[in-house]
Amino acid sequence: MIEPILSDDVAQALAEHRAVVALESTIFSNLGLPAPANADALELCKQAVRDHGAVPAVAAILDGRAQLGLSPDEEKRVLLGTRKVAERDLAVAQAQGWDVGVTTVSATVSLAHAAGISVFATGGIGGVHRGSELDVSADLDAIANHPVITVCAGAKAFLDLPRTLEYLETAGVPVLGWQHDWFPAFYTRSSGLPVPHRVDDERVVCDVLRFRARPATGVLLTVPIPVDDEIPAARIDAVLTAALEASAQEGVVGPAVTPYVLARIEKETDGQSIPANLALARNNAGVAARIAVALAQEVL
């Protein structure tokens, strides 16, 4: 069984029933954002969590150990990380003693649940890939099988968003829109798909988790990118189409699609995608902290 090692501040916060927010580490590595933007994202997300009264717990595999909460030196190692760890890889990474493994959504949700952390923030989740009903991100299964509130800016825009929502419905995952009526598409505030349920208050989100129909099922809270940081849909759609066509022509498949497409988006938007990434990640971390504080207050 997974027993993540907790940093002192994370362990103390959990022992005192204070708010903690888990953060994945892929976004902070070379696989998520190019340097120095990955380091900026790390500091922005941690500070956003702290500013709203919670403790950040960055997840990673270091020297074969699953960890939640990292020292400055450990964070430097994560920034240089190039080996991604999904939930399926956690046991292997620990058994083989991987030097550095940066966690995806699925791995972080799993580690958060194992540690007793109920709120997790990320940029965007994975989902069903376009053109293949069988190519489904492990993120969706993890969200459906761990009672954790995942806060995100929707799914990555290059995915099949209608099928992603259908998968979540089949899995019994409540999908909520934070003060918004539309399912966001990462860089844009609306995908054109209505969100199943709108919520405007932190305590309602907490109650959705508390009243869940299935004991193991989590909650997906989608938060649109701030208005001033949105990339116009017409522009990003054209870039996404070109990036996906290029990835198909070059035979890029599976987990390699995400970093490939993100790199193409950065190039084709003249770097505009990076500040958008930073803005939505920081915003999600702040909202997650608000949810975590409300959840902690219910426990006390």
C-alpha positions, 0 to 999 in steps of 0.5 A: 500500500502507498504510504507517502512521506509527509513534510513536517508542515504538511504532517502538522497541518493534517494532525491539527485538522488544518487545510492542506492542498495537494499539488501535482509536480508534472506542471512544475517540471520540464515536462509541464512548462519550460524553465523558468516558467515552471519555477514561477508556476511552483512559487505562484501556486504555493503562494496562492495556497498560503494566501488563502490560509492553507498549506501546499503539499507538492507531490513527487517521487524522490529516491524511490519514496512517494512524498507530499511536501518538499524542501527547497532542495527537493523542489529544485530536483523536481524542476529538472524532472523528466520522468512522469509518474501516473497512478499505475507507476507509483508502485514501480517507481517505489520498487525500483527506487526512481531518482525523480518522478514527477506526478500526474493528476492520477498519481497525485489524487491517489497520494492525496487520498492515501495521506488524508488530503481531500483537496487537490489543485492542478492546471487541466486534467486529462480525458478522452483523446480525439479520434480514439474512445480507447485512449482515456487518461488515467486521470479520469479513473483516479478522480472516480475512485478516490474521494478527493476534490480536484480543482482544475480549469477543465480538461486540456483543450485538445481532448474530446471534451464531450466524450470526457464529460460523458465518461465522468458521468458514467463514472458517477463523478459530480462535475461542478462549475465554479461560479460559471455555467460552462465547462472550461477548456483550459485556455478559454473560459467556455468550451461551449458545453454546459457544466452539469452543476454550477456552484457559487459557495465553498461549503456547497462544494464540500457538501457535494463531497460529503453527500457523494453517492459512492464512497470512493468517488471524488468531485471535479470542480472546474474553474474558468481561466481569469477573464484577462488571461483567456486566449481567444477561442478562435485563435487557440482552436486553429493552433490546436487543430494544426498541432494535432494534425502535426502530432498525427503525421509524426506518429506521436501517440499516448502520453507523448501527445500532451507535451508535444501539443503544448510545445506547439501551442507555445510556439504558435501563440508566440509564448502567450500560452505560458502566462495563461498557464501560470494564471489559471494554475495560480487561480485554481490553487487559490480556489482549492485553498478556499475549498480546503479551508471550508472543509477543515472548518466543517471538521472542527 
